[in-house]
């Protein structure tokens, strides 16, 4: 089995499941079996990341149910000692953050000088990484709604832990965690379609808690989970993922860096892509993420062609390779937003295709009105071929007539008209989660000149 599958096997997430109290004997037996069959330093389960998540889940289970055994406590301490000497500074990001969280949980749960050191090391990691990983608009710096939601859950867990061990967690840390959560939850709501996460960069449904679940968790901790959504201007200046909402439509657009320059592992070549919902139903979606394995499917799903943007000369806007690598990458070179009474306009441009012989600059303008969305793509430079792609959410059906495409689906009739390009419709797949695919359709508009205008009316 692939590494991601094996990682999940060793997390012990079921210990913290909503109905876990119905399976206490089975869970205790599984913990005993894991200790017996996974001696220290052997196998996937002892890699730092799954060890970190397992430490937290074992601590939660002990605190929730008040059960323990000598072998369990001994193993938990050994795992924490092992982790402390193998912190993932070489990976940083969510891995190092998870290491820090695990040390804080174990350090708070146990007593003594060693536990005090775990707690101090963990808190130092979290202080530094919180400052590094949360952007001005409340976004997690990887610009993935899935990893953002996991980060929010971590902060809520830490706030919950602090309430249980108030004398162990400094007040400054408790206040810092609680202070950043409202803006982070608001950003997550802004880049979601209700409880469905938008697919920018690596996102798979069913891994992170739903936005509504996190909001409820925050409410139980007396943390505001219903803060106003960040403004489009603040999102453009912060993460670069921008929510435009007017009338019956919502557009979530990517005018963003791929992520941290030193850590683009979960990035896709999706610059200037967008998702759209009409009348409360998703209309256009990015293709999603079904695997982390280094295979053809992973490359295709990270590639530009799997996103609602423009492909030039068959190339990706950023050079994604292997499972978590990016070479030359697209950078945003211009962005602006303006609003009038009846419309919102967002503009972005990237230089990802300037590495090609024709040195193409892609500029895209979204103009959202009350009953239509105009998407204007301008290509400055020389190219042999270019096409704009739009992947429909499952449940919609397309009918092609001349230069128009009629859509029928849960959000009612939608009409697409293309000026400066010729559309075709093909069968395609949408990947909502790891190991899953759903049939849908994709519109591909061949661009005949330097400018394509796609009008979407509902």
HELIX and SHEET records of a PDB file:
HELIX    1   1 UNK A    3  UNK A   11  1                                   9    
HELIX    2   2 UNK A   13  UNK A   16  5                                   4    
HELIX    3   3 UNK A   20  UNK A   23  5                                   4    
HELIX    4   4 UNK A   24  UNK A   37  1                                  14    
HELIX    5   5 UNK A   44  UNK A   46  5                                   3    
HELIX    6   6 UNK A   48  UNK A   65  1                                  18    
HELIX    7   7 UNK A   70  UNK A   84  1                                  15    
HELIX    8   8 UNK A   93  UNK A  109  1                                  17    
HELIX    9   9 UNK A  113  UNK A  133  1                                  21    
HELIX   10  10 UNK A  145  UNK A  164  1                                  20    
HELIX   11  11 UNK A  171  UNK A  190  1                                  20    
HELIX   12  12 UNK A  211  UNK A  220  1                                  10    
HELIX   13  13 UNK A  232  UNK A  237  1                                   6    
HELIX   14  14 UNK A  296  UNK A  302  1                                   7    
HELIX   15  15 UNK A  304  UNK A  306  5                                   3    
HELIX   16  16 UNK A  352  UNK A  355  5                                   4    
SHEET    1   A 2 UNK A 192  UNK A 193  0                                        
SHEET    2   A 2 UNK A 196  UNK A 197 -1                                        
SHEET    1   B 4 UNK A 241  UNK A 246  0                                        
SHEET    2   B 4 UNK A 249  UNK A 254 -1                                        
SHEET    3   B 4 UNK A 274  UNK A 278 -1                                        
SHEET    4   B 4 UNK A 281  UNK A 284 -1                                        
SHEET    1   C 4 UNK A 310  UNK A 312  0                                        
SHEET    2   C 4 UNK A 386  UNK A 391 -1                                        
SHEET    3   C 4 UNK A 438  UNK A 447 -1                                        
SHEET    4   C 4 UNK A 421  UNK A 430 -1                                        
SHEET    1   D 2 UNK A 320  UNK A 321  0                                        
SHEET    2   D 2 UNK A 325  UNK A 326 -1                                        
SHEET    1   E 8 UNK A 332  UNK A 340  0                                        
SHEET    2   E 8 UNK A 343  UNK A 350 -1                                        
SHEET    3   E 8 UNK A 361  UNK A 369 -1                                        
SHEET    4   E 8 UNK A 372  UNK A 380 -1                                        
SHEET    5   E 8 UNK A 451  UNK A 457 -1                                        
SHEET    6   E 8 UNK A 414  UNK A 419 -1                                        
SHEET    7   E 8 UNK A 404  UNK A 408 -1                                        
SHEET    8   E 8 UNK A 397  UNK A 401 -1                                        
END                                                                             
